[in-house]
């Protein structure tokens, strides 16, 4: 991290995001981890051709 300046908070866990920190962006939201990015984006993993069946959602 370049500075101690907090520029945002992760919308999933409310963890501070600092200037210069590597983050993942969903729309205008900055997420602190890939897992939180997936949760924020409401990504759902399915098997192709079986979209109506069981899935694994990142919630």
C-alpha distance matrix in Angstrom:
0.0 3.8 5.8 7.6 9.4 10.7 12.0 13.9 15.0 15.9 19.7 20.7 19.2 18.0 14.6 12.1 9.8 6.9 6.8 5.2 5.2 8.3 11.2 15.0 17.2 20.8 22.7 20.7 18.9 15.3 15.3 12.8 14.9 17.8 20.2 19.4 19.6 23.0 24.1 23.3 25.0 27.9 28.2 31.4 32.3 36.1 38.5 39.9 43.4 42.9 40.8 43.3 42.9 40.3 36.7 33.3 31.2 27.6 28.2
3.8 0.0 3.8 7.2 8.5 10.9 12.0 14.7 16.6 18.1 21.8 23.2 21.9 20.2 17.1 14.1 11.6 8.1 6.4 5.2 7.4 10.6 13.5 17.2 18.8 22.4 23.8 21.5 20.2 16.9 17.7 15.7 18.1 20.8 23.4 22.3 22.2 25.8 26.9 25.7 27.3 30.4 30.8 34.2 35.2 38.9 41.4 42.6 46.0 45.7 43.5 46.0 45.8 43.4 39.7 36.4 34.2 30.6 31.2
5.8 3.8 0.0 3.8 5.4 8.4 10.3 13.3 15.3 17.5 21.0 22.7 21.1 18.9 15.9 12.5 10.7 7.0 6.0 7.1 9.0 12.7 14.8 18.5 19.8 23.1 24.3 21.6 20.2 17.1 18.0 16.1 19.0 22.2 24.4 22.8 23.0 26.7 27.3 25.9 27.9 30.9 31.8 35.2 36.6 40.3 43.0 44.3 47.6 47.1 44.7 47.0 46.8 44.3 40.7 37.4 34.9 31.3 31.4
7.6 7.2 3.8 0.0 3.8 6.3 9.3 11.9 13.4 15.9 19.3 20.9 18.9 16.4 13.6 10.1 9.4 6.2 7.2 9.4 10.1 13.9 15.3 18.9 20.2 23.1 24.4 21.5 19.6 16.7 17.4 15.4 18.6 22.0 23.7 21.9 22.6 26.2 26.4 25.0 27.4 30.2 31.4 34.7 36.3 40.1 43.0 44.5 47.7 46.9 44.4 46.4 46.2 43.5 40.0 36.6 34.1 30.3 30.0
9.4 8.5 5.4 3.8 0.0 3.8 6.2 9.3 11.7 14.6 17.7 19.9 18.4 15.5 13.3 9.5 8.5 5.5 5.7 9.0 10.2 13.9 14.6 17.9 18.5 21.2 22.0 18.8 17.4 14.9 16.3 15.1 18.6 21.9 23.7 21.4 21.7 25.5 25.5 23.6 26.0 28.9 30.3 33.8 35.7 39.5 42.5 43.8 46.9 46.1 43.4 45.4 45.4 43.0 39.4 36.2 33.4 29.8 29.3
10.7 10.9 8.4 6.3 3.8 0.0 3.8 5.9 7.9 11.1 14.0 16.3 14.9 11.8 10.0 6.2 5.6 4.4 6.3 9.8 9.8 13.0 12.8 15.7 16.1 18.5 19.3 16.2 14.3 12.1 13.3 12.5 16.2 19.5 20.9 18.3 18.8 22.5 22.2 20.3 22.8 25.6 27.3 30.8 32.8 36.6 39.7 41.1 44.1 43.2 40.4 42.2 42.2 39.8 36.3 33.1 30.2 26.6 25.9
12.0 12.0 10.3 9.3 6.2 3.8 0.0 3.8 7.3 10.3 12.8 15.7 15.1 12.2 11.1 7.7 5.9 5.6 5.9 9.5 9.8 12.3 11.6 13.9 13.6 15.8 16.2 12.8 11.5 9.7 11.9 12.1 15.8 18.7 20.3 17.5 17.3 21.1 20.9 18.5 20.7 23.8 25.5 29.1 31.4 35.0 38.2 39.2 42.2 41.4 38.5 40.4 40.7 38.6 35.0 32.1 29.0 25.6 25.0
13.9 14.7 13.3 11.9 9.3 5.9 3.8 0.0 3.8 6.9 9.0 12.0 11.8 8.9 8.6 6.2 5.1 7.1 8.7 11.5 10.7 12.4 10.6 12.3 11.7 13.4 13.9 10.8 8.7 7.3 9.2 10.0 13.7 16.5 17.6 14.4 14.5 18.1 17.6 15.1 17.6 20.5 22.5 26.0 28.4 32.0 35.3 36.5 39.3 38.4 35.4 37.1 37.4 35.2 31.8 28.9 25.7 22.3 21.4
15.0 16.6 15.3 13.4 11.7 7.9 7.3 3.8 0.0 3.8 6.2 8.7 8.1 5.1 5.4 4.6 5.3 8.6 11.2 13.6 11.8 13.0 10.7 12.0 11.9 13.0 14.3 11.8 8.7 7.3 7.7 8.2 11.8 14.8 15.2 11.8 12.7 16.1 15.0 13.0 16.0 18.4 20.5 23.9 26.3 30.0 33.4 34.8 37.6 36.3 33.4 34.9 35.0 32.6 29.2 26.2 23.0 19.5 18.4
15.9 18.1 17.5 15.9 14.6 11.1 10.3 6.9 3.8 0.0 3.8 5.5 5.7 4.7 5.3 6.6 6.7 10.5 13.1 14.6 12.0 12.2 9.2 9.7 10.0 10.7 12.7 11.2 7.5 5.9 4.8 5.8 8.8 11.4 11.5 8.1 9.2 12.4 11.3 9.6 12.8 15.0 17.0 20.2 22.6 26.2 29.6 31.2 34.0 32.7 29.9 31.4 31.3 28.9 25.5 22.4 19.3 15.8 14.8
19.7 21.8 21.0 19.3 17.7 14.0 12.8 9.0 6.2 3.8 0.0 3.8 6.0 5.5 8.1 9.8 10.3 14.0 16.4 18.0 15.6 15.4 12.0 11.4 10.8 10.1 11.7 10.5 7.0 7.4 6.7 8.9 11.0 12.8 12.1 8.3 9.3 11.8 9.9 7.6 11.1 12.8 15.5 18.6 21.4 24.9 28.5 30.0 32.5 31.0 27.9 29.1 29.3 27.0 23.8 21.0 17.6 14.5 12.9
20.7 23.2 22.7 20.9 19.9 16.3 15.7 12.0 8.7 5.5 3.8 0.0 3.8 6.0 8.2 11.1 12.0 15.8 18.5 19.7 16.7 16.1 12.9 12.1 12.3 11.5 13.8 13.5 9.8 9.7 7.4 8.7 9.7 11.3 9.6 6.1 8.4 10.1 7.6 6.8 10.6 11.5 13.9 16.6 19.2 22.7 26.3 28.2 30.7 29.0 26.1 27.2 26.9 24.4 21.2 18.2 14.9 11.6 9.9
19.2 21.9 21.1 18.9 18.4 14.9 15.1 11.8 8.1 5.7 6.0 3.8 0.0 3.8 5.4 9.0 10.9 14.5 17.8 19.1 16.0 16.1 13.4 13.6 14.5 14.5 17.0 16.1 12.3 11.3 8.8 8.5 10.0 12.5 10.9 7.9 10.9 12.9 10.6 10.5 14.2 15.0 17.1 19.6 21.9 25.5 28.9 31.1 33.7 31.8 29.2 30.2 29.6 26.8 23.7 20.4 17.5 14.0 12.3
18.0 20.2 18.9 16.4 15.5 11.8 12.2 8.9 5.1 4.7 5.5 6.0 3.8 0.0 3.8 6.4 8.9 12.4 15.6 17.6 15.1 15.9 13.4 14.2 14.6 14.9 16.8 15.1 11.5 10.5 9.2 9.1 11.8 14.7 13.9 10.6 12.8 15.4 13.4 12.3 16.0 17.3 19.7 22.5 25.0 28.6 32.1 34.0 36.6 34.9 32.1 33.1 32.8 30.2 27.0 23.9 20.8 17.3 15.5
14.6 17.1 15.9 13.6 13.3 10.0 11.1 8.6 5.4 5.3 8.1 8.2 5.4 3.8 0.0 3.8 6.5 9.7 13.3 15.0 12.2 13.4 11.7 13.3 14.6 15.8 18.0 16.2 12.6 10.5 8.9 7.3 10.3 13.8 13.5 10.8 13.1 16.0 14.7 14.0 17.4 19.1 20.9 23.7 25.8 29.5 32.8 34.8 37.7 36.1 33.5 34.9 34.4 31.6 28.3 24.9 22.1 18.5 17.3
12.1 14.1 12.5 10.1 9.5 6.2 7.7 6.2 4.6 6.6 9.8 11.1 9.0 6.4 3.8 0.0 3.8 6.4 10.0 12.2 10.1 12.2 11.1 13.5 14.5 16.3 18.1 15.7 12.6 10.2 9.7 8.3 11.9 15.5 16.0 13.3 14.8 18.2 17.4 16.1 19.2 21.4 23.1 26.3 28.3 32.1 35.3 37.1 40.0 38.7 36.1 37.6 37.3 34.7 31.3 28.0 25.1 21.4 20.5
9.8 11.6 10.7 9.4 8.5 5.6 5.9 5.1 5.3 6.7 10.3 12.0 10.9 8.9 6.5 3.8 0.0 3.8 6.9 8.8 6.8 8.9 7.9 10.7 11.8 14.3 16.0 13.6 10.9 7.9 8.1 6.9 10.6 13.9 15.3 12.9 13.5 17.2 17.1 15.6 18.1 20.8 22.2 25.6 27.4 31.2 34.3 35.8 38.8 37.9 35.2 37.1 37.0 34.5 31.0 27.8 25.0 21.3 21.0
6.9 8.1 7.0 6.2 5.5 4.4 5.6 7.1 8.6 10.5 14.0 15.8 14.5 12.4 9.7 6.4 3.8 0.0 3.8 6.2 5.5 8.9 9.4 12.8 13.9 16.9 18.3 15.7 13.7 10.6 11.3 9.8 13.2 16.5 18.3 16.3 16.6 20.3 20.6 19.0 21.3 24.2 25.3 28.8 30.4 34.2 37.1 38.5 41.7 40.9 38.4 40.5 40.3 37.9 34.3 31.0 28.4 24.7 24.6
6.8 6.4 6.0 7.2 5.7 6.3 5.9 8.7 11.2 13.1 16.4 18.5 17.8 15.6 13.3 10.0 6.9 3.8 0.0 3.8 5.6 8.9 10.0 13.4 14.1 17.4 18.3 15.6 14.4 11.5 13.1 12.2 15.3 18.1 20.5 18.5 18.1 21.9 22.7 20.8 22.5 25.8 26.7 30.3 31.9 35.6 38.4 39.4 42.7 42.2 39.7 41.9 42.1 39.8 36.1 33.1 30.4 26.9 27.0
5.2 5.2 7.1 9.4 9.0 9.8 9.5 11.5 13.6 14.6 18.0 19.7 19.1 17.6 15.0 12.2 8.8 6.2 3.8 0.0 3.8 6.6 8.9 12.4 13.8 17.4 18.8 16.6 15.5 12.3 13.4 12.1 14.5 16.9 19.8 18.5 17.8 21.4 22.7 21.2 22.5 25.8 26.2 29.7 30.9 34.6 37.1 38.1 41.4 41.2 38.9 41.4 41.5 39.3 35.5 32.4 30.1 26.6 27.3
5.2 7.4 9.0 10.1 10.2 9.8 9.8 10.7 11.8 12.0 15.6 16.7 16.0 15.1 12.2 10.1 6.8 5.5 5.6 3.8 0.0 3.8 6.1 9.9 12.1 15.6 17.6 15.9 14.0 10.4 10.6 8.7 10.9 13.5 16.2 15.1 14.8 18.3 19.6 18.5 20.0 23.1 23.4 26.7 27.9 31.6 34.2 35.4 38.8 38.3 36.1 38.6 38.4 36.0 32.3 29.1 26.9 23.3 24.0
8.3 10.6 12.7 13.9 13.9 13.0 12.3 12.4 13.0 12.2 15.4 16.1 16.1 15.9 13.4 12.2 8.9 8.9 8.9 6.6 3.8 0.0 3.8 7.2 9.9 13.5 15.9 15.0 13.2 9.6 9.3 7.8 8.8 10.7 13.9 13.3 12.4 15.7 17.5 16.7 17.7 20.7 20.6 23.9 24.7 28.4 30.8 31.9 35.4 35.1 33.0 35.6 35.4 33.2 29.5 26.4 24.3 20.9 22.1
11.2 13.5 14.8 15.3 14.6 12.8 11.6 10.6 10.7 9.2 12.0 12.9 13.4 13.4 11.7 11.1 7.9 9.4 10.0 8.9 6.1 3.8 0.0 3.8 6.6 10.0 12.6 11.8 9.7 6.1 5.7 5.3 6.6 8.4 11.3 10.2 9.0 12.5 14.1 13.0 14.0 17.2 17.4 20.8 22.0 25.7 28.4 29.5 32.9 32.4 30.1 32.5 32.5 30.4 26.6 23.6 21.3 17.9 18.9
15.0 17.2 18.5 18.9 17.9 15.7 13.9 12.3 12.0 9.7 11.4 12.1 13.6 14.2 13.3 13.5 10.7 12.8 13.4 12.4 9.9 7.2 3.8 0.0 3.8 6.8 9.9 10.2 8.3 5.7 5.1 6.6 6.6 6.7 9.7 8.6 6.1 9.5 11.5 10.2 10.6 13.9 13.9 17.5 18.8 22.4 25.1 26.1 29.3 29.0 26.5 29.1 29.2 27.3 23.5 20.8 18.4 15.3 16.6
17.2 18.8 19.8 20.2 18.5 16.1 13.6 11.7 11.9 10.0 10.8 12.3 14.5 14.6 14.6 14.5 11.8 13.9 14.1 13.8 12.1 9.9 6.6 3.8 0.0 3.8 6.2 6.6 5.6 4.6 6.1 9.0 9.8 9.6 12.0 10.1 7.1 10.2 11.9 9.5 9.4 13.1 13.7 17.5 19.4 22.8 25.6 26.2 29.2 29.0 26.2 28.6 29.2 27.6 23.9 21.6 18.8 16.0 16.9
20.8 22.4 23.1 23.1 21.2 18.5 15.8 13.4 13.0 10.7 10.1 11.5 14.5 14.9 15.8 16.3 14.3 16.9 17.4 17.4 15.6 13.5 10.0 6.8 3.8 0.0 3.8 5.9 5.2 6.5 7.4 11.0 11.4 10.6 12.0 9.8 6.6 8.8 10.0 7.0 6.3 10.1 11.2 15.0 17.4 20.6 23.7 24.1 26.8 26.5 23.4 25.6 26.5 25.2 21.6 19.5 16.5 14.1 14.8
22.7 23.8 24.3 24.4 22.0 19.3 16.2 13.9 14.3 12.7 11.7 13.8 17.0 16.8 18.0 18.1 16.0 18.3 18.3 18.8 17.6 15.9 12.6 9.9 6.2 3.8 0.0 3.8 5.6 8.2 10.4 14.1 14.9 14.4 15.8 13.3 10.3 12.2 13.0 9.6 8.7 12.2 13.6 17.3 20.0 22.8 25.9 25.9 28.3 28.2 24.9 27.0 28.4 27.3 23.9 22.3 19.1 17.1 17.5
20.7 21.5 21.6 21.5 18.8 16.2 12.8 10.8 11.8 11.2 10.5 13.5 16.1 15.1 16.2 15.7 13.6 15.7 15.6 16.6 15.9 15.0 11.8 10.2 6.6 5.9 3.8 0.0 3.8 6.7 9.8 13.3 15.1 15.5 17.0 14.1 11.7 14.4 14.7 11.1 11.4 14.8 16.6 20.4 23.1 26.1 29.3 29.5 32.0 31.7 28.4 30.3 31.6 30.3 26.9 24.9 21.6 19.3 19.1
18.9 20.2 20.2 19.6 17.4 14.3 11.5 8.7 8.7 7.5 7.0 9.8 12.3 11.5 12.6 12.6 10.9 13.7 14.4 15.5 14.0 13.2 9.7 8.3 5.6 5.2 5.6 3.8 0.0 3.8 6.4 10.0 12.0 12.8 13.9 10.7 8.9 12.0 11.9 8.5 9.8 13.1 15.1 18.8 21.5 24.9 28.2 28.9 31.5 30.8 27.6 29.5 30.3 28.6 25.1 22.8 19.4 16.7 16.3
15.3 16.9 17.1 16.7 14.9 12.1 9.7 7.3 7.3 5.9 7.4 9.7 11.3 10.5 10.5 10.2 7.9 10.6 11.5 12.3 10.4 9.6 6.1 5.7 4.6 6.5 8.2 6.7 3.8 0.0 3.8 6.8 9.2 10.7 12.3 9.5 8.1 11.7 12.2 9.6 11.2 14.5 15.9 19.6 21.8 25.4 28.6 29.5 32.4 31.8 28.9 30.9 31.3 29.4 25.8 23.1 20.0 16.8 16.9
15.3 17.7 18.0 17.4 16.3 13.3 11.9 9.2 7.7 4.8 6.7 7.4 8.8 9.2 8.9 9.7 8.1 11.3 13.1 13.4 10.6 9.3 5.7 5.1 6.1 7.4 10.4 9.8 6.4 3.8 0.0 3.8 5.7 7.5 8.8 6.0 5.5 9.2 9.6 8.0 10.2 13.0 14.1 17.6 19.5 23.3 26.4 27.8 30.8 29.9 27.2 29.2 29.2 26.9 23.3 20.3 17.4 14.0 14.1
12.8 15.7 16.1 15.4 15.1 12.5 12.1 10.0 8.2 5.8 8.9 8.7 8.5 9.1 7.3 8.3 6.9 9.8 12.2 12.1 8.7 7.8 5.3 6.6 9.0 11.0 14.1 13.3 10.0 6.8 3.8 0.0 3.8 7.2 8.5 6.7 7.6 11.0 11.4 10.9 13.2 15.6 16.3 19.4 20.9 24.7 27.7 29.4 32.6 31.6 29.2 31.2 30.8 28.2 24.6 21.3 18.8 15.1 15.5
14.9 18.1 19.0 18.6 18.6 16.2 15.8 13.7 11.8 8.8 11.0 9.7 10.0 11.8 10.3 11.9 10.6 13.2 15.3 14.5 10.9 8.8 6.6 6.6 9.8 11.4 14.9 15.1 12.0 9.2 5.7 3.8 0.0 3.8 5.4 5.2 6.2 8.7 9.9 10.5 12.2 14.2 14.1 17.0 18.0 21.8 24.6 26.4 29.7 28.7 26.6 28.7 28.1 25.5 21.8 18.4 16.4 12.8 13.9
17.8 20.8 22.2 22.0 21.9 19.5 18.7 16.5 14.8 11.4 12.8 11.3 12.5 14.7 13.8 15.5 13.9 16.5 18.1 16.9 13.5 10.7 8.4 6.7 9.6 10.6 14.4 15.5 12.8 10.7 7.5 7.2 3.8 0.0 3.8 5.4 4.9 6.2 8.6 9.8 10.4 12.2 11.3 14.0 14.6 18.4 21.0 22.8 26.1 25.3 23.3 25.7 25.1 22.7 19.0 15.8 14.0 10.7 12.7
20.2 23.4 24.4 23.7 23.7 20.9 20.3 17.6 15.2 11.5 12.1 9.6 10.9 13.9 13.5 16.0 15.3 18.3 20.5 19.8 16.2 13.9 11.3 9.7 12.0 12.0 15.8 17.0 13.9 12.3 8.8 8.5 5.4 3.8 0.0 3.8 5.4 5.2 6.3 8.7 10.0 10.6 10.1 12.3 13.1 16.9 19.8 22.1 25.2 23.8 21.8 23.8 22.9 20.2 16.6 13.1 11.3 7.7 9.4
19.4 22.3 22.8 21.9 21.4 18.3 17.5 14.4 11.8 8.1 8.3 6.1 7.9 10.6 10.8 13.3 12.9 16.3 18.5 18.5 15.1 13.3 10.2 8.6 10.1 9.8 13.3 14.1 10.7 9.5 6.0 6.7 5.2 5.4 3.8 0.0 3.8 5.4 5.0 6.0 8.5 9.7 10.5 13.2 15.0 18.8 22.0 24.0 26.9 25.5 23.1 24.8 24.3 21.7 18.2 14.9 12.2 8.5 8.9
19.6 22.2 23.0 22.6 21.7 18.8 17.3 14.5 12.7 9.2 9.3 8.4 10.9 12.8 13.1 14.8 13.5 16.6 18.1 17.8 14.8 12.4 9.0 6.1 7.1 6.6 10.3 11.7 8.9 8.1 5.5 7.6 6.2 4.9 5.4 3.8 0.0 3.8 5.4 5.1 6.0 8.5 8.8 12.2 14.1 17.8 20.9 22.4 25.4 24.4 21.8 24.0 23.9 21.8 18.1 15.2 12.5 9.3 10.5
23.0 25.8 26.7 26.2 25.5 22.5 21.1 18.1 16.1 12.4 11.8 10.1 12.9 15.4 16.0 18.2 17.2 20.3 21.9 21.4 18.3 15.7 12.5 9.5 10.2 8.8 12.2 14.4 12.0 11.7 9.2 11.0 8.7 6.2 5.2 5.4 3.8 0.0 3.8 5.5 5.1 6.0 5.4 8.5 10.3 14.1 17.3 18.9 21.8 20.7 18.2 20.3 20.2 18.0 14.3 11.5 8.9 6.1 8.2
24.1 26.9 27.3 26.4 25.5 22.2 20.9 17.6 15.0 11.3 9.9 7.6 10.6 13.4 14.7 17.4 17.1 20.6 22.7 22.7 19.6 17.5 14.1 11.5 11.9 10.0 13.0 14.7 11.9 12.2 9.6 11.4 9.9 8.6 6.3 5.0 5.4 3.8 0.0 3.8 5.5 5.0 6.5 9.1 11.7 15.2 18.8 20.6 23.2 21.5 18.8 20.3 20.0 17.7 14.2 11.3 8.1 4.9 5.1
23.3 25.7 25.9 25.0 23.6 20.3 18.5 15.1 13.0 9.6 7.6 6.8 10.5 12.3 14.0 16.1 15.6 19.0 20.8 21.2 18.5 16.7 13.0 10.2 9.5 7.0 9.6 11.1 8.5 9.6 8.0 10.9 10.5 9.8 8.7 6.0 5.1 5.5 3.8 0.0 3.8 5.4 7.9 11.2 14.2 17.5 21.1 22.4 24.9 23.6 20.5 22.0 22.3 20.4 17.0 14.6 11.0 8.4 8.1
25.0 27.3 27.9 27.4 26.0 22.8 20.7 17.6 16.0 12.8 11.1 10.6 14.2 16.0 17.4 19.2 18.1 21.3 22.5 22.5 20.0 17.7 14.0 10.6 9.4 6.3 8.7 11.4 9.8 11.2 10.2 13.2 12.2 10.4 10.0 8.5 6.0 5.1 5.5 3.8 0.0 3.8 5.4 9.1 12.1 15.2 18.6 19.5 21.9 21.0 17.9 19.8 20.5 19.0 15.5 13.7 10.4 8.7 9.5
27.9 30.4 30.9 30.2 28.9 25.6 23.8 20.5 18.4 15.0 12.8 11.5 15.0 17.3 19.1 21.4 20.8 24.2 25.8 25.8 23.1 20.7 17.2 13.9 13.1 10.1 12.2 14.8 13.1 14.5 13.0 15.6 14.2 12.2 10.6 9.7 8.5 6.0 5.0 5.4 3.8 0.0 3.8 6.4 9.9 12.8 16.4 17.7 19.8 18.4 15.2 16.6 17.2 15.6 12.3 10.6 7.1 6.3 6.9
28.2 30.8 31.8 31.4 30.3 27.3 25.5 22.5 20.5 17.0 15.5 13.9 17.1 19.7 20.9 23.1 22.2 25.3 26.7 26.2 23.4 20.6 17.4 13.9 13.7 11.2 13.6 16.6 15.1 15.9 14.1 16.3 14.1 11.3 10.1 10.5 8.8 5.4 6.5 7.9 5.4 3.8 0.0 3.8 6.6 9.8 13.3 14.5 17.1 15.9 13.1 15.2 15.6 14.0 10.4 8.8 6.3 6.0 8.5
31.4 34.2 35.2 34.7 33.8 30.8 29.1 26.0 23.9 20.2 18.6 16.6 19.6 22.5 23.7 26.3 25.6 28.8 30.3 29.7 26.7 23.9 20.8 17.5 17.5 15.0 17.3 20.4 18.8 19.6 17.6 19.4 17.0 14.0 12.3 13.2 12.2 8.5 9.1 11.2 9.1 6.4 3.8 0.0 3.8 6.4 10.1 11.8 14.1 12.5 9.8 11.8 11.8 10.3 6.7 5.8 4.4 6.4 9.0
32.3 35.2 36.6 36.3 35.7 32.8 31.4 28.4 26.3 22.6 21.4 19.2 21.9 25.0 25.8 28.3 27.4 30.4 31.9 30.9 27.9 24.7 22.0 18.8 19.4 17.4 20.0 23.1 21.5 21.8 19.5 20.9 18.0 14.6 13.1 15.0 14.1 10.3 11.7 14.2 12.1 9.9 6.6 3.8 0.0 3.8 7.1 9.4 12.2 10.7 9.1 11.7 11.0 9.4 5.9 5.3 6.3 8.3 11.5
36.1 38.9 40.3 40.1 39.5 36.6 35.0 32.0 30.0 26.2 24.9 22.7 25.5 28.6 29.5 32.1 31.2 34.2 35.6 34.6 31.6 28.4 25.7 22.4 22.8 20.6 22.8 26.1 24.9 25.4 23.3 24.7 21.8 18.4 16.9 18.8 17.8 14.1 15.2 17.5 15.2 12.8 9.8 6.4 3.8 0.0 3.8 6.2 8.6 6.9 5.9 8.8 8.1 7.4 5.1 6.8 8.8 11.6 14.4
38.5 41.4 43.0 43.0 42.5 39.7 38.2 35.3 33.4 29.6 28.5 26.3 28.9 32.1 32.8 35.3 34.3 37.1 38.4 37.1 34.2 30.8 28.4 25.1 25.6 23.7 25.9 29.3 28.2 28.6 26.4 27.7 24.6 21.0 19.8 22.0 20.9 17.3 18.8 21.1 18.6 16.4 13.3 10.1 7.1 3.8 0.0 3.8 6.3 5.4 6.5 9.5 8.6 8.8 7.8 9.9 12.4 15.1 18.1
39.9 42.6 44.3 44.5 43.8 41.1 39.2 36.5 34.8 31.2 30.0 28.2 31.1 34.0 34.8 37.1 35.8 38.5 39.4 38.1 35.4 31.9 29.5 26.1 26.2 24.1 25.9 29.5 28.9 29.5 27.8 29.4 26.4 22.8 22.1 24.0 22.4 18.9 20.6 22.4 19.5 17.7 14.5 11.8 9.4 6.2 3.8 0.0 3.8 5.4 6.4 9.9 10.2 11.5 10.8 13.0 14.9 17.6 20.5
43.4 46.0 47.6 47.7 46.9 44.1 42.2 39.3 37.6 34.0 32.5 30.7 33.7 36.6 37.7 40.0 38.8 41.7 42.7 41.4 38.8 35.4 32.9 29.3 29.2 26.8 28.3 32.0 31.5 32.4 30.8 32.6 29.7 26.1 25.2 26.9 25.4 21.8 23.2 24.9 21.9 19.8 17.1 14.1 12.2 8.6 6.3 3.8 0.0 3.8 5.8 8.3 9.3 11.7 12.0 15.0 16.9 20.0 22.5
42.9 45.7 47.1 46.9 46.1 43.2 41.4 38.4 36.3 32.7 31.0 29.0 31.8 34.9 36.1 38.7 37.9 40.9 42.2 41.2 38.3 35.1 32.4 29.0 29.0 26.5 28.2 31.7 30.8 31.8 29.9 31.6 28.7 25.3 23.8 25.5 24.4 20.7 21.5 23.6 21.0 18.4 15.9 12.5 10.7 6.9 5.4 5.4 3.8 0.0 3.8 5.5 5.5 8.1 9.0 12.3 14.5 17.9 20.1
40.8 43.5 44.7 44.4 43.4 40.4 38.5 35.4 33.4 29.9 27.9 26.1 29.2 32.1 33.5 36.1 35.2 38.4 39.7 38.9 36.1 33.0 30.1 26.5 26.2 23.4 24.9 28.4 27.6 28.9 27.2 29.2 26.6 23.3 21.8 23.1 21.8 18.2 18.8 20.5 17.9 15.2 13.1 9.8 9.1 5.9 6.5 6.4 5.8 3.8 0.0 3.8 5.5 7.7 7.7 10.9 12.2 15.6 17.6
43.3 46.0 47.0 46.4 45.4 42.2 40.4 37.1 34.9 31.4 29.1 27.2 30.2 33.1 34.9 37.6 37.1 40.5 41.9 41.4 38.6 35.6 32.5 29.1 28.6 25.6 27.0 30.3 29.5 30.9 29.2 31.2 28.7 25.7 23.8 24.8 24.0 20.3 20.3 22.0 19.8 16.6 15.2 11.8 11.7 8.8 9.5 9.9 8.3 5.5 3.8 0.0 3.8 7.0 8.4 12.0 13.2 16.9 18.2
42.9 45.8 46.8 46.2 45.4 42.2 40.7 37.4 35.0 31.3 29.3 26.9 29.6 32.8 34.4 37.3 37.0 40.3 42.1 41.5 38.4 35.4 32.5 29.2 29.2 26.5 28.4 31.6 30.3 31.3 29.2 30.8 28.1 25.1 22.9 24.3 23.9 20.2 20.0 22.3 20.5 17.2 15.6 11.8 11.0 8.1 8.6 10.2 9.3 5.5 5.5 3.8 0.0 3.8 6.4 10.2 12.3 16.0 17.4
40.3 43.4 44.3 43.5 43.0 39.8 38.6 35.2 32.6 28.9 27.0 24.4 26.8 30.2 31.6 34.7 34.5 37.9 39.8 39.3 36.0 33.2 30.4 27.3 27.6 25.2 27.3 30.3 28.6 29.4 26.9 28.2 25.5 22.7 20.2 21.7 21.8 18.0 17.7 20.4 19.0 15.6 14.0 10.3 9.4 7.4 8.8 11.5 11.7 8.1 7.7 7.0 3.8 0.0 3.8 7.1 9.6 13.3 14.7
36.7 39.7 40.7 40.0 39.4 36.3 35.0 31.8 29.2 25.5 23.8 21.2 23.7 27.0 28.3 31.3 31.0 34.3 36.1 35.5 32.3 29.5 26.6 23.5 23.9 21.6 23.9 26.9 25.1 25.8 23.3 24.6 21.8 19.0 16.6 18.2 18.1 14.3 14.2 17.0 15.5 12.3 10.4 6.7 5.9 5.1 7.8 10.8 12.0 9.0 7.7 8.4 6.4 3.8 0.0 3.8 6.3 9.8 11.8
33.3 36.4 37.4 36.6 36.2 33.1 32.1 28.9 26.2 22.4 21.0 18.2 20.4 23.9 24.9 28.0 27.8 31.0 33.1 32.4 29.1 26.4 23.6 20.8 21.6 19.5 22.3 24.9 22.8 23.1 20.3 21.3 18.4 15.8 13.1 14.9 15.2 11.5 11.3 14.6 13.7 10.6 8.8 5.8 5.3 6.8 9.9 13.0 15.0 12.3 10.9 12.0 10.2 7.1 3.8 0.0 3.8 6.6 9.0
31.2 34.2 34.9 34.1 33.4 30.2 29.0 25.7 23.0 19.3 17.6 14.9 17.5 20.8 22.1 25.1 25.0 28.4 30.4 30.1 26.9 24.3 21.3 18.4 18.8 16.5 19.1 21.6 19.4 20.0 17.4 18.8 16.4 14.0 11.3 12.2 12.5 8.9 8.1 11.0 10.4 7.1 6.3 4.4 6.3 8.8 12.4 14.9 16.9 14.5 12.2 13.2 12.3 9.6 6.3 3.8 0.0 3.8 5.7
27.6 30.6 31.3 30.3 29.8 26.6 25.6 22.3 19.5 15.8 14.5 11.6 14.0 17.3 18.5 21.4 21.3 24.7 26.9 26.6 23.3 20.9 17.9 15.3 16.0 14.1 17.1 19.3 16.7 16.8 14.0 15.1 12.8 10.7 7.7 8.5 9.3 6.1 4.9 8.4 8.7 6.3 6.0 6.4 8.3 11.6 15.1 17.6 20.0 17.9 15.6 16.9 16.0 13.3 9.8 6.6 3.8 0.0 3.8
28.2 31.2 31.4 30.0 29.3 25.9 25.0 21.4 18.4 14.8 12.9 9.9 12.3 15.5 17.3 20.5 21.0 24.6 27.0 27.3 24.0 22.1 18.9 16.6 16.9 14.8 17.5 19.1 16.3 16.9 14.1 15.5 13.9 12.7 9.4 8.9 10.5 8.2 5.1 8.1 9.5 6.9 8.5 9.0 11.5 14.4 18.1 20.5 22.5 20.1 17.6 18.2 17.4 14.7 11.8 9.0 5.7 3.8 0.0
